[in-house]
């Protein structure tokens, strides 16, 4: 597949800047910042245009914070100026060069994809395997600390095989290097680069291991096959493959019978999001974090309200 060229010029086309600017303003929750950003719209857009056209962009400082639900994660957030440029790099450089090489079963961070698409594929594969094989097995895998463990130099080498434009590579590499290690959760570029990083593994599973029924959402992926022994073999081969990618599977990765219940994309095999006892356990954890001073009262209250409506019943902890 040919490498993509002449990508960078699209980042400073005025219509693309305006589209990214409006998208960032719509999706930013801090109304005060957005109000100020809109008030001086012409100035900010002019700065973005000049910065990109003159190739002088330097990544600004990150606002770093930690979330604890559903598990502890380090999140990064940028100022609006950097967010607009991040969106431009994603839409005008990364997506055109990366999407053509992705398989359809890689269902994260793309238009028309997502958890809903993943669940639909999951149900479709269950039906097909039941009709075709009767008895079948499922290998569910998860990468340990995926975003933080992504090897930046290996990622750059992968991008060089897809992008020929030197200016495009330069700005993407600046964004990658702005993190001390791995990729920061929170940037649009990080989401796209993450789905791309395991693209070679997707092709390995589909083409070398000949797994017909397969779904991946970021670092969570699932394989269907009638042979338990063959899936055990696949498990070992996948471990070797991800090790070459400087990653490792976590302890939750395991083999299931088709009749076993398991959680994928936040749902069990019947499509339900959470069992009542799991909700109680999570809320007890939120209460503990509040008592330890790691989250504030507003965060605890938001969790209570969200889970109340999810379960359609009042929950006491």
PyMOL commands that set and color helices and strands:
alter all, ss='L'
color gray80, all
select helices_A, chain A and resi 8-12+14-27+31-39+41-53+80-101+115-133+146-149+152-160+166-177+188-197+199-208+228-244+276-291+297-311
alter helices_A, ss='H'
color red, helices_A
select strands_A, chain A and resi 63-67+73-77+137-142+213-217+220-225+254-257
alter strands_A, ss='S'
color yellow, strands_A
deselect
rebuild
show_as cartoon
